Amino acid sequence: MTAILNLRALLFDAGDVIYHRPRRGARLKPFLAQMGLPKTAPDAAALAELKRQAHAGEISKKQYQDEVLALNGVSGNAARLAGRRILDDEQRDVEFFAGVPETLRRLKAAGLRLGIVTNTFDATADKLDWFKRVGIDDLWDSFATSCELKVCKPDARIYLAALRPLGVRADHAGFVGHAAAELQGAKDLGLVTIAFNRDDPAVPADHIIAEFSDLLPLVGLGVYAVEN
């Protein structure tokens, strides 16, 4: 058994913690095949650098999409427009993890302040539209979006941007994430780290949960959590 955490706020990563994209690539691949483009995957390092630039607000979402399409061999205005629509559709195609709406509502009803800290090229308003599908768009007390702030996790400034509106000290807050570097960035600030849907089993955190709803007993809303 583990002790109940005495927290006043919880910050959450968005992608791969609140939701995920199990059908990523399901639209783009047939589109590329229909155009007769080679099946060779584009350079992973180049794609990662483009994503970093877009998340940091160094390039726009449209520029990012055009560059991704170019790396896949797409050229011409009509093809780029069609490709952008497909990438937009894939980006919106999110699936929420089991227990997310119910758990977040219980946390909010118990008085915890809730915030999002997300590395993304999508605007806050777009993510709130996705959240509205499951009725969690109105639960957030802060929303720190990297492309709007022009700073990404694990930089301390983005966590602080989410904490500041909550009026809660870092040592009275937790961060729920899946990536080792982002969890470490939160820990360096003094936040309690909680890992969910870890990128791999070696990702460290103060607490590890198997189900999203395991947050409830961890903060005293239900039975004690079993420590992993």
PyMOL CGO cylinders between C-alpha atoms (Angstrom):
from pymol import cmd
from pymol.cgo import CYLINDER

trace = [
    CYLINDER, 0.00, 0.00, 0.00, 1.13, 3.54, -0.61, 0.3, 1, 1, 1, 1, 1, 1,
    CYLINDER, 1.13, 3.54, -0.61, 0.41, 6.72, 1.33, 0.3, 1, 1, 1, 1, 1, 1,
    CYLINDER, 0.41, 6.72, 1.33, -2.30, 9.02, 0.03, 0.3, 1, 1, 1, 1, 1, 1,
    CYLINDER, -2.30, 9.02, 0.03, -0.83, 12.06, -1.69, 0.3, 1, 1, 1, 1, 1, 1,
    CYLINDER, -0.83, 12.06, -1.69, -1.72, 15.43, -0.19, 0.3, 1, 1, 1, 1, 1, 1,
    CYLINDER, -1.72, 15.43, -0.19, -2.01, 17.44, -3.40, 0.3, 1, 1, 1, 1, 1, 1,
    CYLINDER, -2.01, 17.44, -3.40, -3.93, 20.59, -4.26, 0.3, 1, 1, 1, 1, 1, 1,
    CYLINDER, -3.93, 20.59, -4.26, -3.47, 20.39, -8.04, 0.3, 1, 1, 1, 1, 1, 1,
    CYLINDER, -3.47, 20.39, -8.04, -2.70, 17.98, -10.85, 0.3, 1, 1, 1, 1, 1, 1,
    CYLINDER, -2.70, 17.98, -10.85, -1.10, 18.84, -14.17, 0.3, 1, 1, 1, 1, 1, 1,
    CYLINDER, -1.10, 18.84, -14.17, -1.56, 16.47, -17.10, 0.3, 1, 1, 1, 1, 1, 1,
    CYLINDER, -1.56, 16.47, -17.10, 0.17, 15.84, -20.37, 0.3, 1, 1, 1, 1, 1, 1,
    CYLINDER, 0.17, 15.84, -20.37, -2.50, 15.64, -23.09, 0.3, 1, 1, 1, 1, 1, 1,
    CYLINDER, -2.50, 15.64, -23.09, -1.43, 13.24, -25.84, 0.3, 1, 1, 1, 1, 1, 1,
    CYLINDER, -1.43, 13.24, -25.84, -0.83, 9.67, -24.62, 0.3, 1, 1, 1, 1, 1, 1,
    CYLINDER, -0.83, 9.67, -24.62, -2.18, 10.52, -21.16, 0.3, 1, 1, 1, 1, 1, 1,
    CYLINDER, -2.18, 10.52, -21.16, -5.66, 12.00, -21.68, 0.3, 1, 1, 1, 1, 1, 1,
    CYLINDER, -5.66, 12.00, -21.68, -6.06, 10.59, -25.20, 0.3, 1, 1, 1, 1, 1, 1,
    CYLINDER, -6.06, 10.59, -25.20, -4.12, 8.69, -27.86, 0.3, 1, 1, 1, 1, 1, 1,
    CYLINDER, -4.12, 8.69, -27.86, -4.27, 8.13, -31.62, 0.3, 1, 1, 1, 1, 1, 1,
    CYLINDER, -4.27, 8.13, -31.62, -4.52, 4.38, -32.30, 0.3, 1, 1, 1, 1, 1, 1,
    CYLINDER, -4.52, 4.38, -32.30, -5.33, 5.01, -35.99, 0.3, 1, 1, 1, 1, 1, 1,
    CYLINDER, -5.33, 5.01, -35.99, -2.39, 7.31, -36.73, 0.3, 1, 1, 1, 1, 1, 1,
    CYLINDER, -2.39, 7.31, -36.73, -1.38, 7.00, -40.39, 0.3, 1, 1, 1, 1, 1, 1,
    CYLINDER, -1.38, 7.00, -40.39, -4.56, 5.16, -41.39, 0.3, 1, 1, 1, 1, 1, 1,
    CYLINDER, -4.56, 5.16, -41.39, -5.58, 7.95, -43.80, 0.3, 1, 1, 1, 1, 1, 1,
    CYLINDER, -5.58, 7.95, -43.80, -2.18, 9.21, -44.93, 0.3, 1, 1, 1, 1, 1, 1,
    CYLINDER, -2.18, 9.21, -44.93, -0.80, 5.86, -46.07, 0.3, 1, 1, 1, 1, 1, 1,
    CYLINDER, -0.80, 5.86, -46.07, -3.63, 5.13, -48.57, 0.3, 1, 1, 1, 1, 1, 1,
    CYLINDER, -3.63, 5.13, -48.57, -3.41, 8.73, -49.81, 0.3, 1, 1, 1, 1, 1, 1,
    CYLINDER, -3.41, 8.73, -49.81, 0.30, 8.35, -50.53, 0.3, 1, 1, 1, 1, 1, 1,
    CYLINDER, 0.30, 8.35, -50.53, -0.26, 4.97, -52.17, 0.3, 1, 1, 1, 1, 1, 1,
    CYLINDER, -0.26, 4.97, -52.17, -3.03, 6.40, -54.35, 0.3, 1, 1, 1, 1, 1, 1,
    CYLINDER, -3.03, 6.40, -54.35, -0.56, 9.02, -55.59, 0.3, 1, 1, 1, 1, 1, 1,
    CYLINDER, -0.56, 9.02, -55.59, 1.92, 6.29, -56.44, 0.3, 1, 1, 1, 1, 1, 1,
    CYLINDER, 1.92, 6.29, -56.44, 4.52, 7.56, -53.99, 0.3, 1, 1, 1, 1, 1, 1,
    CYLINDER, 4.52, 7.56, -53.99, 7.21, 5.21, -52.68, 0.3, 1, 1, 1, 1, 1, 1,
    CYLINDER, 7.21, 5.21, -52.68, 6.50, 3.32, -49.48, 0.3, 1, 1, 1, 1, 1, 1,
    CYLINDER, 6.50, 3.32, -49.48, 9.89, 4.24, -48.01, 0.3, 1, 1, 1, 1, 1, 1,
    CYLINDER, 9.89, 4.24, -48.01, 9.43, 6.03, -44.69, 0.3, 1, 1, 1, 1, 1, 1,
    CYLINDER, 9.43, 6.03, -44.69, 10.83, 9.56, -44.56, 0.3, 1, 1, 1, 1, 1, 1,
    CYLINDER, 10.83, 9.56, -44.56, 13.90, 10.32, -42.47, 0.3, 1, 1, 1, 1, 1, 1,
    CYLINDER, 13.90, 10.32, -42.47, 12.93, 9.95, -38.81, 0.3, 1, 1, 1, 1, 1, 1,
    CYLINDER, 12.93, 9.95, -38.81, 15.40, 12.58, -37.61, 0.3, 1, 1, 1, 1, 1, 1,
    CYLINDER, 15.40, 12.58, -37.61, 14.06, 15.14, -40.08, 0.3, 1, 1, 1, 1, 1, 1,
    CYLINDER, 14.06, 15.14, -40.08, 10.48, 14.42, -38.99, 0.3, 1, 1, 1, 1, 1, 1,
    CYLINDER, 10.48, 14.42, -38.99, 11.43, 14.75, -35.31, 0.3, 1, 1, 1, 1, 1, 1,
    CYLINDER, 11.43, 14.75, -35.31, 13.13, 18.10, -35.94, 0.3, 1, 1, 1, 1, 1, 1,
    CYLINDER, 13.13, 18.10, -35.94, 10.08, 19.40, -37.81, 0.3, 1, 1, 1, 1, 1, 1,
    CYLINDER, 10.08, 19.40, -37.81, 7.84, 18.36, -34.93, 0.3, 1, 1, 1, 1, 1, 1,
    CYLINDER, 7.84, 18.36, -34.93, 10.14, 20.07, -32.43, 0.3, 1, 1, 1, 1, 1, 1,
    CYLINDER, 10.14, 20.07, -32.43, 10.02, 23.29, -34.44, 0.3, 1, 1, 1, 1, 1, 1,
    CYLINDER, 10.02, 23.29, -34.44, 6.23, 23.16, -34.72, 0.3, 1, 1, 1, 1, 1, 1,
    CYLINDER, 6.23, 23.16, -34.72, 5.76, 22.38, -31.02, 0.3, 1, 1, 1, 1, 1, 1,
    CYLINDER, 5.76, 22.38, -31.02, 8.03, 25.30, -30.12, 0.3, 1, 1, 1, 1, 1, 1,
    CYLINDER, 8.03, 25.30, -30.12, 6.08, 27.67, -32.38, 0.3, 1, 1, 1, 1, 1, 1,
    CYLINDER, 6.08, 27.67, -32.38, 9.10, 28.22, -34.62, 0.3, 1, 1, 1, 1, 1, 1,
    CYLINDER, 9.10, 28.22, -34.62, 7.06, 27.18, -37.65, 0.3, 1, 1, 1, 1, 1, 1,
    CYLINDER, 7.06, 27.18, -37.65, 3.28, 27.17, -38.11, 0.3, 1, 1, 1, 1, 1, 1,
    CYLINDER, 3.28, 27.17, -38.11, 1.12, 24.06, -38.19, 0.3, 1, 1, 1, 1, 1, 1,
    CYLINDER, 1.12, 24.06, -38.19, 0.58, 24.64, -41.94, 0.3, 1, 1, 1, 1, 1, 1,
    CYLINDER, 0.58, 24.64, -41.94, 4.33, 24.89, -42.54, 0.3, 1, 1, 1, 1, 1, 1,
    CYLINDER, 4.33, 24.89, -42.54, 4.87, 21.72, -40.54, 0.3, 1, 1, 1, 1, 1, 1,
    CYLINDER, 4.87, 21.72, -40.54, 2.24, 19.84, -42.54, 0.3, 1, 1, 1, 1, 1, 1,
    CYLINDER, 2.24, 19.84, -42.54, 3.66, 21.01, -45.87, 0.3, 1, 1, 1, 1, 1, 1,
    CYLINDER, 3.66, 21.01, -45.87, 7.17, 19.94, -44.86, 0.3, 1, 1, 1, 1, 1, 1,
    CYLINDER, 7.17, 19.94, -44.86, 5.93, 16.53, -43.69, 0.3, 1, 1, 1, 1, 1, 1,
    CYLINDER, 5.93, 16.53, -43.69, 4.10, 16.05, -46.97, 0.3, 1, 1, 1, 1, 1, 1,
    CYLINDER, 4.10, 16.05, -46.97, 7.21, 17.11, -48.90, 0.3, 1, 1, 1, 1, 1, 1,
    CYLINDER, 7.21, 17.11, -48.90, 9.31, 14.55, -47.00, 0.3, 1, 1, 1, 1, 1, 1,
    CYLINDER, 9.31, 14.55, -47.00, 6.77, 11.95, -48.13, 0.3, 1, 1, 1, 1, 1, 1,
    CYLINDER, 6.77, 11.95, -48.13, 7.14, 13.07, -51.76, 0.3, 1, 1, 1, 1, 1, 1,
    CYLINDER, 7.14, 13.07, -51.76, 3.93, 15.11, -52.05, 0.3, 1, 1, 1, 1, 1, 1,
    CYLINDER, 3.93, 15.11, -52.05, 4.22, 18.11, -54.39, 0.3, 1, 1, 1, 1, 1, 1,
    CYLINDER, 4.22, 18.11, -54.39, 1.84, 20.48, -56.15, 0.3, 1, 1, 1, 1, 1, 1,
    CYLINDER, 1.84, 20.48, -56.15, -0.78, 22.77, -54.62, 0.3, 1, 1, 1, 1, 1, 1,
    CYLINDER, -0.78, 22.77, -54.62, -3.77, 20.46, -55.08, 0.3, 1, 1, 1, 1, 1, 1,
    CYLINDER, -3.77, 20.46, -55.08, -1.95, 17.49, -53.56, 0.3, 1, 1, 1, 1, 1, 1,
    CYLINDER, -1.95, 17.49, -53.56, -0.70, 19.58, -50.64, 0.3, 1, 1, 1, 1, 1, 1,
    CYLINDER, -0.70, 19.58, -50.64, -4.23, 20.87, -49.91, 0.3, 1, 1, 1, 1, 1, 1,
    CYLINDER, -4.23, 20.87, -49.91, -5.60, 17.32, -49.96, 0.3, 1, 1, 1, 1, 1, 1,
    CYLINDER, -5.60, 17.32, -49.96, -2.71, 16.15, -47.80, 0.3, 1, 1, 1, 1, 1, 1,
    CYLINDER, -2.71, 16.15, -47.80, -3.29, 18.90, -45.23, 0.3, 1, 1, 1, 1, 1, 1,
    CYLINDER, -3.29, 18.90, -45.23, -6.94, 17.89, -44.94, 0.3, 1, 1, 1, 1, 1, 1,
    CYLINDER, -6.94, 17.89, -44.94, -5.91, 14.29, -44.32, 0.3, 1, 1, 1, 1, 1, 1,
    CYLINDER, -5.91, 14.29, -44.32, -3.34, 15.30, -41.69, 0.3, 1, 1, 1, 1, 1, 1,
    CYLINDER, -3.34, 15.30, -41.69, -5.96, 17.48, -39.99, 0.3, 1, 1, 1, 1, 1, 1,
    CYLINDER, -5.96, 17.48, -39.99, -8.41, 14.57, -39.95, 0.3, 1, 1, 1, 1, 1, 1,
    CYLINDER, -8.41, 14.57, -39.95, -5.78, 12.28, -38.44, 0.3, 1, 1, 1, 1, 1, 1,
    CYLINDER, -5.78, 12.28, -38.44, -4.88, 14.86, -35.81, 0.3, 1, 1, 1, 1, 1, 1,
    CYLINDER, -4.88, 14.86, -35.81, -8.52, 15.18, -34.73, 0.3, 1, 1, 1, 1, 1, 1,
    CYLINDER, -8.52, 15.18, -34.73, -8.99, 11.41, -34.62, 0.3, 1, 1, 1, 1, 1, 1,
    CYLINDER, -8.99, 11.41, -34.62, -8.30, 10.99, -30.91, 0.3, 1, 1, 1, 1, 1, 1,
    CYLINDER, -8.30, 10.99, -30.91, -9.51, 8.25, -28.58, 0.3, 1, 1, 1, 1, 1, 1,
    CYLINDER, -9.51, 8.25, -28.58, -9.78, 8.99, -24.86, 0.3, 1, 1, 1, 1, 1, 1,
    CYLINDER, -9.78, 8.99, -24.86, -8.39, 6.49, -22.40, 0.3, 1, 1, 1, 1, 1, 1,
    CYLINDER, -8.39, 6.49, -22.40, -10.89, 4.52, -20.33, 0.3, 1, 1, 1, 1, 1, 1,
    CYLINDER, -10.89, 4.52, -20.33, -12.02, 6.33, -17.21, 0.3, 1, 1, 1, 1, 1, 1,
    CYLINDER, -12.02, 6.33, -17.21, -10.73, 9.77, -18.21, 0.3, 1, 1, 1, 1, 1, 1,
    CYLINDER, -10.73, 9.77, -18.21, -13.99, 11.78, -18.06, 0.3, 1, 1, 1, 1, 1, 1,
    CYLINDER, -13.99, 11.78, -18.06, -15.25, 10.17, -14.86, 0.3, 1, 1, 1, 1, 1, 1,
    CYLINDER, -15.25, 10.17, -14.86, -11.89, 10.42, -13.09, 0.3, 1, 1, 1, 1, 1, 1,
    CYLINDER, -11.89, 10.42, -13.09, -11.32, 14.07, -14.02, 0.3, 1, 1, 1, 1, 1, 1,
    CYLINDER, -11.32, 14.07, -14.02, -14.81, 15.04, -12.88, 0.3, 1, 1, 1, 1, 1, 1,
    CYLINDER, -14.81, 15.04, -12.88, -14.29, 13.36, -9.51, 0.3, 1, 1, 1, 1, 1, 1,
    CYLINDER, -14.29, 13.36, -9.51, -10.93, 15.07, -9.06, 0.3, 1, 1, 1, 1, 1, 1,
    CYLINDER, -10.93, 15.07, -9.06, -12.49, 18.43, -9.90, 0.3, 1, 1, 1, 1, 1, 1,
    CYLINDER, -12.49, 18.43, -9.90, -15.47, 17.84, -7.61, 0.3, 1, 1, 1, 1, 1, 1,
    CYLINDER, -15.47, 17.84, -7.61, -13.07, 17.01, -4.77, 0.3, 1, 1, 1, 1, 1, 1,
    CYLINDER, -13.07, 17.01, -4.77, -11.53, 20.47, -5.10, 0.3, 1, 1, 1, 1, 1, 1,
    CYLINDER, -11.53, 20.47, -5.10, -8.32, 19.74, -6.97, 0.3, 1, 1, 1, 1, 1, 1,
    CYLINDER, -8.32, 19.74, -6.97, -7.14, 22.35, -9.47, 0.3, 1, 1, 1, 1, 1, 1,
    CYLINDER, -7.14, 22.35, -9.47, -6.51, 20.82, -12.90, 0.3, 1, 1, 1, 1, 1, 1,
    CYLINDER, -6.51, 20.82, -12.90, -4.14, 21.92, -15.65, 0.3, 1, 1, 1, 1, 1, 1,
    CYLINDER, -4.14, 21.92, -15.65, -2.79, 20.77, -19.00, 0.3, 1, 1, 1, 1, 1, 1,
    CYLINDER, -2.79, 20.77, -19.00, 0.87, 20.99, -20.04, 0.3, 1, 1, 1, 1, 1, 1,
    CYLINDER, 0.87, 20.99, -20.04, 1.15, 19.96, -23.69, 0.3, 1, 1, 1, 1, 1, 1,
    CYLINDER, 1.15, 19.96, -23.69, 3.83, 19.92, -26.37, 0.3, 1, 1, 1, 1, 1, 1,
    CYLINDER, 3.83, 19.92, -26.37, 1.78, 20.47, -29.50, 0.3, 1, 1, 1, 1, 1, 1,
    CYLINDER, 1.78, 20.47, -29.50, 1.28, 22.43, -32.71, 0.3, 1, 1, 1, 1, 1, 1,
    CYLINDER, 1.28, 22.43, -32.71, -2.51, 22.45, -32.12, 0.3, 1, 1, 1, 1, 1, 1,
    CYLINDER, -2.51, 22.45, -32.12, -4.12, 25.53, -30.60, 0.3, 1, 1, 1, 1, 1, 1,
    CYLINDER, -4.12, 25.53, -30.60, -5.68, 25.35, -27.15, 0.3, 1, 1, 1, 1, 1, 1,
    CYLINDER, -5.68, 25.35, -27.15, -9.09, 25.99, -28.70, 0.3, 1, 1, 1, 1, 1, 1,
    CYLINDER, -9.09, 25.99, -28.70, -8.70, 22.95, -30.97, 0.3, 1, 1, 1, 1, 1, 1,
    CYLINDER, -8.70, 22.95, -30.97, -7.86, 20.64, -28.07, 0.3, 1, 1, 1, 1, 1, 1,
    CYLINDER, -7.86, 20.64, -28.07, -10.79, 21.97, -26.07, 0.3, 1, 1, 1, 1, 1, 1,
    CYLINDER, -10.79, 21.97, -26.07, -13.03, 21.09, -29.01, 0.3, 1, 1, 1, 1, 1, 1,
    CYLINDER, -13.03, 21.09, -29.01, -11.75, 17.50, -28.82, 0.3, 1, 1, 1, 1, 1, 1,
    CYLINDER, -11.75, 17.50, -28.82, -12.28, 17.48, -25.05, 0.3, 1, 1, 1, 1, 1, 1,
    CYLINDER, -12.28, 17.48, -25.05, -15.84, 18.70, -25.52, 0.3, 1, 1, 1, 1, 1, 1,
    CYLINDER, -15.84, 18.70, -25.52, -16.71, 15.36, -27.15, 0.3, 1, 1, 1, 1, 1, 1,
    CYLINDER, -16.71, 15.36, -27.15, -16.47, 13.66, -23.76, 0.3, 1, 1, 1, 1, 1, 1,
    CYLINDER, -16.47, 13.66, -23.76, -17.53, 16.64, -21.63, 0.3, 1, 1, 1, 1, 1, 1,
    CYLINDER, -17.53, 16.64, -21.63, -14.15, 17.59, -20.14, 0.3, 1, 1, 1, 1, 1, 1,
    CYLINDER, -14.15, 17.59, -20.14, -13.61, 20.93, -21.88, 0.3, 1, 1, 1, 1, 1, 1,
    CYLINDER, -13.61, 20.93, -21.88, -14.78, 22.98, -18.89, 0.3, 1, 1, 1, 1, 1, 1,
    CYLINDER, -14.78, 22.98, -18.89, -12.73, 21.27, -16.17, 0.3, 1, 1, 1, 1, 1, 1,
    CYLINDER, -12.73, 21.27, -16.17, -9.41, 23.05, -16.67, 0.3, 1, 1, 1, 1, 1, 1,
    CYLINDER, -9.41, 23.05, -16.67, -8.03, 25.81, -14.47, 0.3, 1, 1, 1, 1, 1, 1,
    CYLINDER, -8.03, 25.81, -14.47, -4.96, 26.27, -16.70, 0.3, 1, 1, 1, 1, 1, 1,
    CYLINDER, -4.96, 26.27, -16.70, -3.83, 25.22, -20.15, 0.3, 1, 1, 1, 1, 1, 1,
    CYLINDER, -3.83, 25.22, -20.15, -0.17, 25.58, -21.12, 0.3, 1, 1, 1, 1, 1, 1,
    CYLINDER, -0.17, 25.58, -21.12, 0.22, 25.00, -24.88, 0.3, 1, 1, 1, 1, 1, 1,
    CYLINDER, 0.22, 25.00, -24.88, 3.78, 24.88, -26.19, 0.3, 1, 1, 1, 1, 1, 1,
    CYLINDER, 3.78, 24.88, -26.19, 3.23, 26.38, -29.66, 0.3, 1, 1, 1, 1, 1, 1,
    CYLINDER, 3.23, 26.38, -29.66, 1.45, 29.37, -28.10, 0.3, 1, 1, 1, 1, 1, 1,
    CYLINDER, 1.45, 29.37, -28.10, 4.00, 29.86, -25.31, 0.3, 1, 1, 1, 1, 1, 1,
    CYLINDER, 4.00, 29.86, -25.31, 6.93, 29.01, -27.62, 0.3, 1, 1, 1, 1, 1, 1,
    CYLINDER, 6.93, 29.01, -27.62, 8.46, 26.75, -25.01, 0.3, 1, 1, 1, 1, 1, 1,
    CYLINDER, 8.46, 26.75, -25.01, 8.29, 22.95, -24.67, 0.3, 1, 1, 1, 1, 1, 1,
    CYLINDER, 8.29, 22.95, -24.67, 8.59, 20.38, -21.91, 0.3, 1, 1, 1, 1, 1, 1,
    CYLINDER, 8.59, 20.38, -21.91, 10.88, 19.64, -20.18, 0.3, 1, 1, 1, 1, 1, 1,
    CYLINDER, 10.88, 19.64, -20.18, 11.67, 23.38, -19.96, 0.3, 1, 1, 1, 1, 1, 1,
    CYLINDER, 11.67, 23.38, -19.96, 10.64, 24.59, -16.50, 0.3, 1, 1, 1, 1, 1, 1,
    CYLINDER, 10.64, 24.59, -16.50, 8.80, 27.60, -17.92, 0.3, 1, 1, 1, 1, 1, 1,
    CYLINDER, 8.80, 27.60, -17.92, 5.93, 25.61, -19.42, 0.3, 1, 1, 1, 1, 1, 1,
    CYLINDER, 5.93, 25.61, -19.42, 5.18, 23.79, -16.14, 0.3, 1, 1, 1, 1, 1, 1,
    CYLINDER, 5.18, 23.79, -16.14, 5.32, 27.12, -14.31, 0.3, 1, 1, 1, 1, 1, 1,
    CYLINDER, 5.32, 27.12, -14.31, 2.95, 28.65, -16.88, 0.3, 1, 1, 1, 1, 1, 1,
    CYLINDER, 2.95, 28.65, -16.88, 0.43, 25.95, -15.97, 0.3, 1, 1, 1, 1, 1, 1,
    CYLINDER, 0.43, 25.95, -15.97, 1.02, 26.27, -12.22, 0.3, 1, 1, 1, 1, 1, 1,
    CYLINDER, 1.02, 26.27, -12.22, 0.84, 30.06, -11.98, 0.3, 1, 1, 1, 1, 1, 1,
    CYLINDER, 0.84, 30.06, -11.98, -2.94, 30.43, -12.59, 0.3, 1, 1, 1, 1, 1, 1,
    CYLINDER, -2.94, 30.43, -12.59, -3.63, 27.72, -10.02, 0.3, 1, 1, 1, 1, 1, 1,
    CYLINDER, -3.63, 27.72, -10.02, -2.00, 29.57, -7.14, 0.3, 1, 1, 1, 1, 1, 1,
    CYLINDER, -2.00, 29.57, -7.14, -0.40, 26.31, -6.00, 0.3, 1, 1, 1, 1, 1, 1,
    CYLINDER, -0.40, 26.31, -6.00, 3.25, 25.67, -5.14, 0.3, 1, 1, 1, 1, 1, 1,
    CYLINDER, 3.25, 25.67, -5.14, 5.06, 22.98, -7.14, 0.3, 1, 1, 1, 1, 1, 1,
    CYLINDER, 5.06, 22.98, -7.14, 5.46, 20.76, -4.07, 0.3, 1, 1, 1, 1, 1, 1,
    CYLINDER, 5.46, 20.76, -4.07, 1.68, 20.76, -3.63, 0.3, 1, 1, 1, 1, 1, 1,
    CYLINDER, 1.68, 20.76, -3.63, 1.04, 19.63, -7.19, 0.3, 1, 1, 1, 1, 1, 1,
    CYLINDER, 1.04, 19.63, -7.19, 1.53, 16.52, -9.28, 0.3, 1, 1, 1, 1, 1, 1,
    CYLINDER, 1.53, 16.52, -9.28, 2.32, 15.96, -12.95, 0.3, 1, 1, 1, 1, 1, 1,
    CYLINDER, 2.32, 15.96, -12.95, 0.85, 12.99, -14.84, 0.3, 1, 1, 1, 1, 1, 1,
    CYLINDER, 0.85, 12.99, -14.84, 2.94, 12.06, -17.87, 0.3, 1, 1, 1, 1, 1, 1,
    CYLINDER, 2.94, 12.06, -17.87, 4.28, 9.22, -20.00, 0.3, 1, 1, 1, 1, 1, 1,
    CYLINDER, 4.28, 9.22, -20.00, 7.72, 10.41, -21.17, 0.3, 1, 1, 1, 1, 1, 1,
    CYLINDER, 7.72, 10.41, -21.17, 10.86, 10.14, -19.07, 0.3, 1, 1, 1, 1, 1, 1,
    CYLINDER, 10.86, 10.14, -19.07, 12.30, 13.58, -19.92, 0.3, 1, 1, 1, 1, 1, 1,
    CYLINDER, 12.30, 13.58, -19.92, 8.99, 15.34, -19.24, 0.3, 1, 1, 1, 1, 1, 1,
    CYLINDER, 8.99, 15.34, -19.24, 8.47, 13.57, -15.93, 0.3, 1, 1, 1, 1, 1, 1,
    CYLINDER, 8.47, 13.57, -15.93, 12.03, 14.47, -14.94, 0.3, 1, 1, 1, 1, 1, 1,
    CYLINDER, 12.03, 14.47, -14.94, 11.43, 18.10, -15.87, 0.3, 1, 1, 1, 1, 1, 1,
    CYLINDER, 11.43, 18.10, -15.87, 8.45, 18.16, -13.53, 0.3, 1, 1, 1, 1, 1, 1,
    CYLINDER, 8.45, 18.16, -13.53, 10.38, 16.42, -10.76, 0.3, 1, 1, 1, 1, 1, 1,
    CYLINDER, 10.38, 16.42, -10.76, 13.21, 18.96, -11.05, 0.3, 1, 1, 1, 1, 1, 1,
    CYLINDER, 13.21, 18.96, -11.05, 10.68, 21.66, -10.18, 0.3, 1, 1, 1, 1, 1, 1,
    CYLINDER, 10.68, 21.66, -10.18, 9.47, 19.75, -7.14, 0.3, 1, 1, 1, 1, 1, 1,
    CYLINDER, 9.47, 19.75, -7.14, 6.24, 18.33, -8.55, 0.3, 1, 1, 1, 1, 1, 1,
    CYLINDER, 6.24, 18.33, -8.55, 5.19, 14.83, -7.57, 0.3, 1, 1, 1, 1, 1, 1,
    CYLINDER, 5.19, 14.83, -7.57, 5.51, 12.71, -10.71, 0.3, 1, 1, 1, 1, 1, 1,
    CYLINDER, 5.51, 12.71, -10.71, 2.90, 10.15, -11.71, 0.3, 1, 1, 1, 1, 1, 1,
    CYLINDER, 2.90, 10.15, -11.71, 3.52, 7.96, -14.76, 0.3, 1, 1, 1, 1, 1, 1,
    CYLINDER, 3.52, 7.96, -14.76, 0.66, 6.60, -16.86, 0.3, 1, 1, 1, 1, 1, 1,
    CYLINDER, 0.66, 6.60, -16.86, 0.92, 4.79, -20.22, 0.3, 1, 1, 1, 1, 1, 1,
    CYLINDER, 0.92, 4.79, -20.22, 4.72, 4.96, -20.00, 0.3, 1, 1, 1, 1, 1, 1,
    CYLINDER, 4.72, 4.96, -20.00, 6.73, 5.08, -23.22, 0.3, 1, 1, 1, 1, 1, 1,
    CYLINDER, 6.73, 5.08, -23.22, 8.58, 2.02, -21.92, 0.3, 1, 1, 1, 1, 1, 1,
    CYLINDER, 8.58, 2.02, -21.92, 8.68, 0.07, -18.63, 0.3, 1, 1, 1, 1, 1, 1,
    CYLINDER, 8.68, 0.07, -18.63, 11.91, 1.79, -17.56, 0.3, 1, 1, 1, 1, 1, 1,
    CYLINDER, 11.91, 1.79, -17.56, 10.38, 5.29, -17.40, 0.3, 1, 1, 1, 1, 1, 1,
    CYLINDER, 10.38, 5.29, -17.40, 10.80, 6.38, -13.74, 0.3, 1, 1, 1, 1, 1, 1,
    CYLINDER, 10.80, 6.38, -13.74, 8.35, 8.34, -11.61, 0.3, 1, 1, 1, 1, 1, 1,
    CYLINDER, 8.35, 8.34, -11.61, 7.40, 8.80, -7.97, 0.3, 1, 1, 1, 1, 1, 1,
    CYLINDER, 7.40, 8.80, -7.97, 4.23, 6.80, -8.63, 0.3, 1, 1, 1, 1, 1, 1,
    CYLINDER, 4.23, 6.80, -8.63, 3.18, 4.55, -11.49, 0.3, 1, 1, 1, 1, 1, 1,
    CYLINDER, 3.18, 4.55, -11.49, -0.45, 3.83, -12.34, 0.3, 1, 1, 1, 1, 1, 1,
    CYLINDER, -0.45, 3.83, -12.34, -1.83, 1.17, -14.66, 0.3, 1, 1, 1, 1, 1, 1,
    CYLINDER, -1.83, 1.17, -14.66, -5.27, 2.72, -15.20, 0.3, 1, 1, 1, 1, 1, 1,
    CYLINDER, -5.27, 2.72, -15.20, -6.21, 6.38, -15.40, 0.3, 1, 1, 1, 1, 1, 1,
    CYLINDER, -6.21, 6.38, -15.40, -8.77, 5.86, -12.62, 0.3, 1, 1, 1, 1, 1, 1,
    CYLINDER, -8.77, 5.86, -12.62, -5.93, 4.77, -10.31, 0.3, 1, 1, 1, 1, 1, 1,
    CYLINDER, -5.93, 4.77, -10.31, -5.40, 8.49, -9.72, 0.3, 1, 1, 1, 1, 1, 1,
    CYLINDER, -5.40, 8.49, -9.72, -8.46, 8.49, -7.45, 0.3, 1, 1, 1, 1, 1, 1,
    CYLINDER, -8.46, 8.49, -7.45, -7.16, 6.29, -4.63, 0.3, 1, 1, 1, 1, 1, 1,
    CYLINDER, -7.16, 6.29, -4.63, -3.74, 7.89, -5.01, 0.3, 1, 1, 1, 1, 1, 1,
    CYLINDER, -3.74, 7.89, -5.01, -5.20, 11.23, -3.88, 0.3, 1, 1, 1, 1, 1, 1,
    CYLINDER, -5.20, 11.23, -3.88, -7.55, 9.71, -1.31, 0.3, 1, 1, 1, 1, 1, 1,
    CYLINDER, -7.55, 9.71, -1.31, -10.72, 9.30, -3.35, 0.3, 1, 1, 1, 1, 1, 1,
    CYLINDER, -10.72, 9.30, -3.35, -11.41, 5.64, -2.76, 0.3, 1, 1, 1, 1, 1, 1,
    CYLINDER, -11.41, 5.64, -2.76, -9.38, 2.71, -1.54, 0.3, 1, 1, 1, 1, 1, 1,
    CYLINDER, -9.38, 2.71, -1.54, -5.62, 2.86, -1.19, 0.3, 1, 1, 1, 1, 1, 1,
    CYLINDER, -5.62, 2.86, -1.19, -3.68, 2.41, -4.41, 0.3, 1, 1, 1, 1, 1, 1,
    CYLINDER, -3.68, 2.41, -4.41, -1.48, -0.63, -4.75, 0.3, 1, 1, 1, 1, 1, 1,
    CYLINDER, -1.48, -0.63, -4.75, 2.09, 0.46, -5.41, 0.3, 1, 1, 1, 1, 1, 1,
    CYLINDER, 2.09, 0.46, -5.41, 3.62, -0.97, -8.59, 0.3, 1, 1, 1, 1, 1, 1,
]
cmd.load_cgo(trace, "trace")
